[in-house]
Amino acid sequence: MKDSQGHQHTGEVLPFLRYDVGGGSVRFFMQLESGCGWGKSRMKEGADGKHFLWTTNLKPGLFIRITDHWAAEATFSCLQYKHVKATDLDSGESVVRDKWDFTWLDISFGVAAILKL
């Protein structure tokens, strides 16, 4: 649900679980993310909409420890399931869409802080 300028306002909460393979400063991992999102957008001229989504992602990646407290990480591809319910606020009409998607080159980079408790 995007307006004519392509705007969509969504908030998402996406916690994850990660399984590391190997040890040492370089590790491969498999990450499972699952969570929900909600938001608003302009569906057509003069009509606002709201949406709710549930998404689950499976991503392989690489974790490289740089120091005792910092690491760089990257994920390379993504298998995603997404459930979206969009509702026109004026008419109350809803559309539900379920979709599976695989993206071979879905690359993301990050920095991880390592806390020792």
N, C-alpha and C positions, 0 to 999 in steps of 0.2 A: 504494500500500500504506500505509494509515493504520490506526492502532489505533482502539479504540472512542471514545477522546477526540480523535481526529483528529491524533495525533502521528506524525511521520515524521522520521527522522534521515538527512539526505543531505548529502554533501559534493560539490561540483562544481568543475571547472576549466573555464573558458569563455573562452579567448583570442579576440581579434577582429582583423579587418582592416577598415580604413576608407578609403573613397575620398571625398575632398573635392571639391566643385564650386565653382568661383569662387575668389576671393581676398579679402583684406582681413580686417576684424574679424568679419564675419558670413559664415558658410559653411554651405551645405547639405551633407549627407553621406549615404552609404549604408554601413551597417555589417553585416558578415558575422561572426557568432559561431559557433563550433563547438567542442564539447568533450564531456567525459564526466563522469559522476557515479556515486556508489555509496553504499549506506547500508543501514540496518536498520530494521525496524519490526515491530510485533506484528500478525500477519495475522488471528488469531482467538485466542480464549482458550487460553492454554497453548502456542501455536505461534508461534515467531519466524520471520521471513522476512528475506531479503536481496534487494537489487535492484541492477541495473546499468542505466545509461541513457546514451544518446548523443543529443545534441540539436544541431540547426543552426538558427540564426535569421537572418533578413534584416530589418533595421530602418532606415528612413529617419530622419533627424534634422537638427537645427540646432545649430551651434557658434557661440557669441558670445564673442569675446575681450574681456575686461573690462580687463585690464592686460597688461603685457609677460609676466607670469608666471602669470596666472590666466584661466580661461575658464569659462563656464557652457554646459551642453549639455543637449539634450532629444531623446528619440526619441518617435515618435508612433504607430507601429503595428508589428505583427510578423507575419511569415510564418514558421511554425515546423514543423520535422519532428522527431519524437521517437521513438526506439526504446527500449523498456523491456523488460527481462527480470527477472521476479520469481520467486523460488524459495522454497518452503516448506522450512525447514531440517530439519524432522522427517521428512517424506516424500520430500524431494528433487524433488518435482513442480515444474515450471516453467511459467510462462505468459509468452509473448512478445507484445508489442503494438507496432505501428507506427501512427503517427498524424500527419496533416497538420492544421494549424490556422492560421487567419488571424484576428487580433484587430485590429479597426479602431482602437479607442482604447486601445492599450496604451502609456500615457504613462509615461515615466520621466525623472527629472531628475538631473543630476550636475554635479560641479565637476572641472575638469581643471587639473592643474599643468603648466605649460609649462617644460621644462628646456632650456637652451641649452648644448650641449656643444662 
